[in-house]
Amino acid sequence: MKSYVFKVVVEDDQFEDGRPGFSACCPSLEGAYTWGETREQALERIQEAVKLILDEMQEEGKPIPPGAAILEVESPAVLVTV
């Protein structure tokens, strides 16, 4: 099992109806983008999106693109942001 750390970008945005929100993307993975009503929700959703993309890539036998991950660890790990 490997653990990966990916750079994500979260920006102020707004929904189609004008409500404030946040967009989030992982620039190194195609299709990894989402939105949320709060910054925290956008971060949770982009983490889910990245996981789904990686699971799909693994099922299809595709490698993770070189340079996509900032950090690759051979064993389970945790990331703590303070």
Backbone as a ProteinNet text record, in pm:
[ID]
protein_1_A
[PRIMARY]
MKSYVFKVVVEDDQFEDGRPGFSACCPSLEGAYTWGETREQALERIQEAVKLILDEMQEEGKPIPPGAAILEVESPAVLVTV
[TERTIARY]
85.3	0	89.1	51.7	124.2	32.3	90.9	20.4	80.5	-4.1	40.3	-7.8	69.5	29.3	25.9	-87.6	-105.4	-130	-77	-105.9	-247.6	-324.7	-457.3	-466.9	-557	-580	-725.7	-747.9	-883.6	-895.3	-998.8	-1016.2	-1158.1	-1171.2	-1304.8	-1375.1	-1503.6	-1581.7	-1726.2	-1814.9	-1956.9	-2036.4	-2149.6	-2238.8	-2314.5	-2378.3	-2451	-2557.6	-2615.1	-2719.4	-2662.3	-2528.3	-2465.4	-2418.5	-2455.8	-2409.7	-2258.7	-2192.9	-2048.6	-2016.3	-1901.1	-1857	-1708.5	-1660.6	-1518.1	-1502.3	-1408.2	-1374.6	-1242.9	-1226.3	-1103.2	-1062.7	-932.2	-882.9	-747	-710.9	-578.2	-518.4	-434.8	-386.1	-313.9	-256.2	-177.8	-260.4	-391.6	-477.7	-595.6	-604.5	-711.5	-847.9	-938.8	-1074.3	-1092.5	-987	-996.7	-1033.1	-1163.2	-1211	-1349.6	-1383.9	-1511.7	-1539.9	-1649.5	-1689.9	-1741.6	-1753.3	-1810.9	-1862.9	-1951.1	-2005.8	-1905.6	-1815.3	-1709.5	-1574.9	-1467.2	-1332.6	-1311.3	-1357.2	-1341	-1417.6	-1538.5	-1618	-1550.8	-1498	-1427.6	-1305.4	-1231.3	-1115.3	-1155.8	-1262.9	-1311.6	-1351.7	-1419.2	-1467.2	-1353.4	-1249.1	-1138.6	-1059.9	-1051.7	-986.3	-1062.6	-1195.2	-1277.3	-1258.4	-1253.5	-1237.4	-1102.3	-996.6	-863.4	-861.7	-921.2	-926.3	-1000.6	-1113.9	-1190.1	-1109.6	-1041.2	-959.4	-846.8	-778.9	-669.5	-720	-834.4	-893.3	-923.4	-980.5	-1013.7	-886.3	-784.4	-658.2	-598.7	-604.8	-551.6	-629.6	-761.7	-845.6	-815.4	-782.9	-753.3	-606.2	-527.9	-387.1	-301	-352.4	-276.7	-188.1	-66.1	20.3	-20.5	15.2	-4.5	95.2	49.2	139.7	265.5	381.8	506.8	496.7	539.6	538.3	402.8	299.7	166.7	161.8	224.6	224.4	345.2	324.8	433.9	520.5	453.2	521.5	457	538.4	491.2	558.5	476.9	527	485.2	574.8	547.7	451	426.3	335.2	226.9	119.8	16.9	76.8	20.5	70.8	-45.3	-20.3	-119.9	-57.6	-139.7	-96.3	-172.7	-100.1	-160.7	-128.5	-231.7	-213.6	-253.7	-163.6	-193.9	-177.8
-118.2	0	123.4	221.2	346.9	461.9	562.4	686.8	796.4	887.7	996	1129.5	1233.3	1370.2	1446.1	1510.9	1588.3	1734.4	1821.5	1964.6	1989.4	2066.2	2107.9	2259.1	2314.8	2459.5	2483.1	2566.9	2604.8	2755.6	2798.3	2941.4	2986.1	3113.3	3172.5	3162.2	3131.9	3116.3	3148.6	3127.1	3142.2	3043.1	3003.7	2912.7	2988.8	2915.1	2978.1	3075.1	3049.4	3139	3259.3	3273.1	3389.4	3369.4	3258.3	3232.9	3214.9	3264.5	3244.3	3097.4	3057	2919.1	2910.6	2788.4	2764	2655.5	2673.9	2569.5	2507.1	2379.7	2308.8	2219.1	2209.9	2121.2	2065.6	1956	1897.3	1909	2009.7	2037.4	1920.5	1830.7	1722.6	1600.6	1600	1488.4	1539	1492.2	1534	1495.8	1591.1	1566.7	1584.4	1620.9	1637.1	1781.4	1807.9	1939.8	1925.8	2019.2	2015.1	2151.7	2162.2	2285.7	2254.2	2358	2343.9	2477.3	2470.2	2593	2658.4	2577.9	2629.9	2578.9	2640.8	2596.1	2451.4	2420.6	2286	2183.5	2217.6	2126	2103.5	2208	2194.4	2104.6	2118.6	2033.3	1887.3	1863.1	1726.4	1665.5	1743.5	1692.7	1668.6	1752.1	1728.4	1605.9	1582.4	1460.9	1337.6	1341.8	1231.2	1213.4	1324.5	1317.8	1256.7	1298	1243.7	1094	1054.3	911.8	831.9	881.9	812	797.8	903.3	899.6	798.3	798.7	704.1	560.4	536.9	403.2	354.3	442.8	407.6	377.6	459.4	437	301.2	269.4	143.1	25.1	34.2	-71	-93.8	14.5	5.6	-27.7	-43	-75.8	39.9	161.3	280.1	328	371.4	425.9	568.7	609.2	750	830.3	938.7	1016.3	1060.1	1047.8	1091.5	1237.7	1265.8	1402.9	1450.8	1365.3	1407.2	1425	1334.5	1340	1419.4	1497.2	1570.8	1474	1376.4	1282	1145.6	1042.2	904.7	827.4	762.8	689.1	543.7	449.3	307.3	247.7	314.5	260.2	362.9	321.9	419.5	535.6	652	771	864.3	964.1	1068	1202.3	1294.6	1431.7	1519.6	1600.2	1690.2	1833	1914	2053.6	2138.5	2226.3	2314.1	2458.3
0	0	0	-81.1	-87.5	-47.5	10.2	41.3	-45.1	-91.5	-179.3	-124.9	-150	-118.5	-250.5	-278.2	-400.3	-366.4	-449.4	-435.6	-486.7	-410.6	-455	-444.7	-522.3	-522.9	-486.1	-385.3	-344.7	-360.6	-432.8	-460.3	-430.6	-394.3	-380.3	-514.4	-510.9	-633.5	-598.4	-691.7	-662.2	-745.5	-690.9	-760.6	-869	-958	-1068.9	-1020.7	-901.4	-849.5	-774.7	-775.8	-714.6	-572	-509.9	-372.7	-370.9	-265.5	-256.3	-233.6	-282.1	-265.5	-292	-304.6	-327.9	-432.5	-522.9	-619.1	-574.2	-606.5	-570	-685.4	-708.2	-812.8	-773.6	-837.8	-826.5	-966.2	-990.6	-1125.7	-1193.1	-1115.5	-1174.4	-1214	-1182	-1218.7	-1301.7	-1424.5	-1513.7	-1454.9	-1453.7	-1405.5	-1256.9	-1184.6	-1039.5	-1005.4	-1004.6	-964.3	-902.3	-816.1	-746.3	-684.2	-613.7	-547.2	-408.7	-326.5	-194.3	-145.1	-47.2	11.9	105.9	163.3	250.3	198.9	243.3	205.9	252	373.5	428.3	345.2	304.2	221.9	86	27.1	-100.5	-85.1	25	50.1	68.7	142.5	161.4	27.3	-53.6	-182.8	-280.8	-280	-372.9	-327.7	-198.6	-150.1	-199.8	-192.7	-242.8	-393.4	-467.2	-612.8	-650	-581.7	-608.6	-579.7	-468	-432.4	-538.7	-585.5	-689.4	-818.3	-856.7	-979.2	-964.2	-849.1	-827.5	-823.2	-759.9	-756.6	-898.4	-979.8	-1118.2	-1198.1	-1179.3	-1249.9	-1211	-1082.4	-1034	-1093.1	-1095.8	-1152.5	-1300.1	-1371.3	-1514	-1541.1	-1435.3	-1451.5	-1498	-1485.8	-1527	-1412.5	-1442.8	-1337.6	-1303.3	-1183.8	-1146.4	-1228.9	-1292.4	-1378.3	-1303.7	-1368.6	-1304.4	-1262.4	-1143.4	-1093.9	-1044.8	-1052.2	-1008.4	-857.1	-785.6	-639.6	-590.8	-487.3	-424.7	-344.3	-280.3	-193.9	-209.8	-215.9	-223.4	-110.7	-26	89.2	73.8	100.7	81.1	183.6	293	394.1	423.5	490.9	527.2	607.5	588.1	656.4	685.1	765.4	791.7	759.5	718.5	694.3	789.9	862.8	960.6	917.8	902.3	865.8	984.7	1027.8	1141.8	1103.2
[MASK]
++++++++++++++++++++++++++++++++++++++++++++++++++++++++++++++++++++++++++++++++++

